[in-house]
Each structure stands twice: as C-alpha cells, then as structure tokens.
Amino acid sequence: MQSTAHTMDQLFDRLGLPSGEHEIDNFIERQKPVSSGKEIYELEFFNESQKAFLKRAKMEGTDWAELTDTLDDLLRKQADIRPA
C-alpha cells in the first residue's frame, strides 16, 4: 500500500481553514502553545468536523497522520514572542 504525501496547505484546505503560507503561520502562532494534556483532536479551536478528521487521521493512521502529527508538534511549541 502506497501512501500519498500531503502538504500543510492541503491539510489546512481539508480542514476548511485558510491555507496560504502566512495564514498557516499566523494560525499556528495564534493558537500555540496548546496544553500537553489534550490530543490535537480535542483542542477547542477546531470545530466538530475538524476534530473528527484529526481523530480519524491519528487513530486510524490514514495518509494524513504524519502531517497531523507535524501540526500537533508545531502547536505545542512555545509562542514566538519577539520584542517590539
């Protein structure tokens, strides 16, 4: 079975979120860091259909799983705070 390599912009498209490079970066920066006590599919800023997709990707190991894990890692990093 061959898996399909997806990109972050495709994941954001699939989630129904703005998928331009700057929009993705802004989304991640606005949301992070997220609680280590929650799975990505439990995060409050995702709607129910987004949560269902992320849960399926993670639990069933779909071809979106690796990219979902990457997004999860990015959301758990500390916010990039720069002096004004």
ChimeraX attribute file (.defattr): number of C-alpha atoms within 10 A of each C-alpha:
attribute: neighborCount
match mode: 1-to-1
recipient: residues
	/A:1	3
	/A:2	5
	/A:3	8
	/A:4	9
	/A:5	9
	/A:6	13
	/A:7	11
	/A:8	17
	/A:9	16
	/A:10	15
	/A:11	17
	/A:12	17
	/A:13	13
	/A:14	13
	/A:15	17
	/A:16	11
	/A:17	16
	/A:18	14
	/A:19	18
	/A:20	14
	/A:21	10
	/A:22	10
	/A:23	14
	/A:24	16
	/A:25	12
	/A:26	11
	/A:27	14
	/A:28	19
	/A:29	17
	/A:30	12
	/A:31	14
	/A:32	17
	/A:33	16
	/A:34	20
	/A:35	11
	/A:36	9
	/A:37	8
	/A:38	10
	/A:39	14
	/A:40	22
	/A:41	22
	/A:42	16
	/A:43	15
	/A:44	11
	/A:45	10
	/A:46	15
	/A:47	12
	/A:48	12
	/A:49	12
	/A:50	19
	/A:51	19
	/A:52	14
	/A:53	17
	/A:54	25
	/A:55	18
	/A:56	15
	/A:57	19
	/A:58	20
	/A:59	10
	/A:60	11
	/A:61	12
	/A:62	15
	/A:63	15
	/A:64	22
	/A:65	18
	/A:66	15
	/A:67	18
	/A:68	22
	/A:69	15
	/A:70	11
	/A:71	16
	/A:72	18
	/A:73	14
	/A:74	18
	/A:75	21
	/A:76	16
	/A:77	13
	/A:78	11
	/A:79	15
	/A:80	10
	/A:81	7
	/A:82	5
	/A:83	4
	/A:84	3
